[in-house]
Amino acid sequence: MKIWQSAMIALARSRRVTETMQAWSVGSALSRRFVGGTDLDQAIATALDLKRRSIAASFFYLGEYVTDRTEIEATCRQKSAAAHRLANADLDVHISVDPTQIGYSLDAALGRCNAFAIGEAVRGAGRHAVEGVGHAASMSRVLMIDMEDRDMVDGTVALHRDLLAAGLPAGLTLQATLRRTEADLAALLPRPCWVRLVKGAFVAGPDVAFTRRAAIDAQYRHLADQMMSTDAREAGFTPVFGTHDEHLIDHVCALARTRRWPRHRFELEMLYGVRPNLQQRLADEGYRVCVYLPFGVMWWPYAVRRVGESPKNAWFLLRALLTRS
């Protein structure tokens, strides 16, 4: 598994491979399966279609491991623009961001400055929405910080802490595979903030991470138990469970029933284009379902990282390739 993940991360980081794959017409067809649009207009249209089916969206402008300042500036503009467009479209202001795409690979101070600017845009868009009409008063607004590779964990946790201290609506993604996650989560449970729990595609030894699938699943359930506690609910904590694993989803839903969590008080998040029938079934049952909705032209690093999270995900990509071919 570690070798598989390392190989997929190397492919995601290769500029040459990225340029080759994105120029490949069949690959471009593949991207349409998993990407919500090449620009913000298309992504908004996709989100509105999802909303009609009672599914929310977390917007992610594509681009990872960015070191070019011009690309970083363009990415930040797209994320800030998305926040305002979502509010104006009467959609949740829900923006996801990778620290490496907003400058952290180049300069931590630059990345922090950009994260604060996007956070202000999300807060401002939410304030504008509340002053408007429609369902805006109950609109969720959050800047969700994605978790990336091992060398980014400390900086990402610190960034989230600083954003919260500044009163910005920031959420944090935590990986169940990491042994440190339980301590990171414990510091956030008493606070009115968002935490997205994922299994994680973390390449590390057993001293740092759980390496066996059964152990990772058990830790995910253990962390979910804490996130769905009565104390967390009363503190205003908002759990987000990022998984396509039906066994884990069933576990979360059972916790909600026994601990009296309303179905709108937590999120079940999945990737756009992956298991849409499951997404719709859960939404029809009244659960708050959110899809991670990427948009933009830099689709290859995103797609190959999704494959890296689990070899089983390769089937979704391969099937799309064969279908489009």
N, C-alpha and C positions, 0 to 999 in steps of 0.2 A: 504494500500500500504506500509506504514512504517513497519508494522508487517511482511509483506511478505519479504521486503528487509532485515530486521534484521535477519530473519530466514535463508535466503540464505547466508548471510555473515557469520553467525555462522557455517553453514555447510561447507563453503569454508575454514574456519579457523580450523576446527576439523581434527587433524591428524588421529584419529581413523576412522572417516568416510571416509577420503581420501584413507587410506590404504584398507579399505573394498571395496569401489567402484572400485578402480583401479585393484583389484584382481578379480573382477567379469567379466566373459567372455563377457556377453552381454553389460556391460558398456564399455568394451574395444572396442567392435564393434561400440558402440555409438561414442567413441572418434574419430574413423576414419572419421566420418562425419564432424567433426568440427575442427580437428587438421590436419595440413599439412604434418605431418610425425613425427616419433619418434626420428629422428636424423637430423642433418644438411643436409646430402646427400639427404634424402627423401624430405626435405623442399625445397631445391634448385630445385629438379626435379619438384615439384609442382609449384614453382614460374615460371619456364621456360614454363610449360604448360599454366599457366595463361597469361604469356607474349605473347604466340602465339595467344591468344584470345584478345590481347590488354588490358589486365588488369594487373596492377602493384600489388606489395605486400609489406606490412610492417611486417617485421619479429619480432616475439616475442617468446623468449625462455621461456617455461612454468615454473612457480614457483612463488608463492606469499607468503607473510608473512614468509620469510625465516629468521631463527635466527641461523642456524648452519653455522659456518665460512667455513667449507669445501664445503657446498652446495653453499654458496655465491661466493666463488672463482671459482667454476665450472661454475656457471651462468655467471659470468663476462667473463670467457674464451670463453664460447659459443657465447656470444654477440659480442665480439671482432673478433672471428674467422668468424662469420657470415658476418661482415662488409667486410672483405678481400675476402671471397668467393663470395659474391655478385658482387663485382667489377670485379673479375676475370671471372665471368659468364656473364658479360655484362648486369647486372641487376641493378636497382636502389639500392643505398646503403641507405636503409630505415629501421632503427632498432627502435623498441619500447621497453621501459623499465619501470617497476614498481619500484619506489624507495625502497619499502620494500623487493624486491628480491635481491638488491645489497648491503644491509647492514643497511638501515635506521632503521629497527626494532631493530637492535642490537646496533648501534653506528652511530650517524649522521655524524661524521667525516669520518668514514669508507665508508659510503654510498656516501658521496660527492667525496672522493678520487676515488672510483670505477666509478662514473658517469663521472668524468673527463677523466679517462683512456679509457672508452668506446667511449667518444666523440672524443678523439684523434685518436682512431682506425677508426672511421667513417670519420673524416677529412682526415686521411692518406690514407684510401682506396679510397676516392673520388679523392684525388690528384693523386694517382697511376693510376686511371681510366682515368683521363683527359690526362695523358701522353701516354695512350695507343691508341687503335684504336677503330673503330666502332662508336656507338652513345654516347660514354663516355663523350664527351664534353658537352652534354646536360643532362647528368645523374643527377637526383636529389640525394642528400645525406643529410640525416637528422637523428639525434638522437631524437626521439619523446618521451618526458617524459609523461607517463600516470598519470592521477589523480586518487587517491585512496580515502580513507575514510576521514572523517572530520578532524581528528587530524593530517593529513598529508598535508593539503592544504598550510598552511603558508610556511612550509619547502620546498614543491615542487615548489612553485612560486619563492622562494628565490634561490633554486638550478638552476632553469632555467635562472634567471637573472645573476647568477654568470657564468654559461656556456657561455651565450652570451657575457658577458664582457670579457671573455677569448678568444673570437673569434671562439668559437666552434659552429658547425652547429646544434643548439638545437631547438627543437620545444616543445610546451607545449599544453597539453590537458586541456580544460576548460569545466566545467559542467554548462549547462544552468539552471539547477535547483537551483544553488546557487545565492543568491542575490548579493554577492560580485563580481560575475564574470564580470559584466559590467565594474566595475572599473579596475579589473585585465586586461581585454581586452583593455581598453582605453590606458593603459600604453604601449601596444605592437603594436597597429595599426600604429604608425608612423615609425616602424622599419622593416627592411627586414628580417622577421623571419616567421616561420611556427606556426600556431595555429590550433589545432584540436578542433572543437566544438562538444560535445556530450550532450545528455539530462542528463545523469548521474544517478547513482544508489545511491543517497546520502540520508542517514537517518538523518533527522534533523527536528526541529520544524519550524513553519511559520516565526519566527523571523530571521532565518538563510537561509531558502530555500523556494522556491515555492513548494507547496505540492499537488496542483490539476493539473491534466493532462492538462486541457485547459490553465492554467496559464503558465505551463512549455513550452507548444508548442508555446504560444504567445511570451514568452521570447526568445525562440530559434529563431523565425522569426525576432525578434527585434535585436538580436545580429548578426544574419546573414546579416541584412541590413547594419550594421556598418562594418562588415568584407568585404562586397562587395562594399564598397564606392570607388569613384574615387581616393580620397586621399590615401586610403590604397593600391590600385593597383599601383599608382605612387611611393609609398614609397618602393615597392618591397615586400609587405606583401603577404604571401601565405596562403589562407584560406583552411582548410580541414573540410569537413562536415561529421561527423560520425553519420549516421542514416540510418534506413531501412524504415522510414516513407515517403511514396511517396508524401504526401501532402507537407512535408517540402522540399523534393528533388525538387518538382515542383516549390516551392517558390524560391529556390536557383537558379534554371535554368532560371526562369523568370527574376531574378535580373541580371544574367549574360547577358541576351539578352538586357535588357533596359539600362544597364550601360556599355555595350560593353566590358565585360570581355571575352577574348578568352577562349575557352573550355579547353585548356591545362594549364591555369593559376590558376586553383583551383582544388581541389580533392573532389570526392564523395567517402567516405570510408564505407565499410560494412564488416561484419565478414565472414570469410571463412566458406562456407557450409550453409550460410543463404541467401535465396533469390537469388540464382545464376542466375536465368533467368532475374531478374531485373538488376543485375550487367552487364550481357552480353548485354542487350538492350541498356543501357546507354553508354557502351563502343562502341557499334556499331554506336551510334549517335554521336560519336566523343568526348564524355566527358572523362576526365581523371578519371578512376575508380581505386581505390586501395582496396585490401582486407587485413584485419588484419589477418595475417597468423601465428598462433601459432604452435610451434613444440616442441617435447620433450615428456617425459613420465608422467609428473605431470599435467595431463589433468583435473582432477576432480575439483580443486578449480576454474580453469578458466571456466569450463562449468557451474558450479552452480552460479558463479557470473553473467554470461550472463543471466541466468534464473532470477536472482534477479533484473536485470534492468527493466524487465517488465514481469508480469505474462503470457503475450501472448507468450513470448519466450519459456515457458514450453512446448508449443505444438510442437515446432521444436524438442526438446529433446525427448518428449514422442513418437512422430511419428517415430523418428529414432530407439528408443527402440523397438517399436512394429514391425517395418519393419525387424530389425535384428533378433528379436526373432522368 
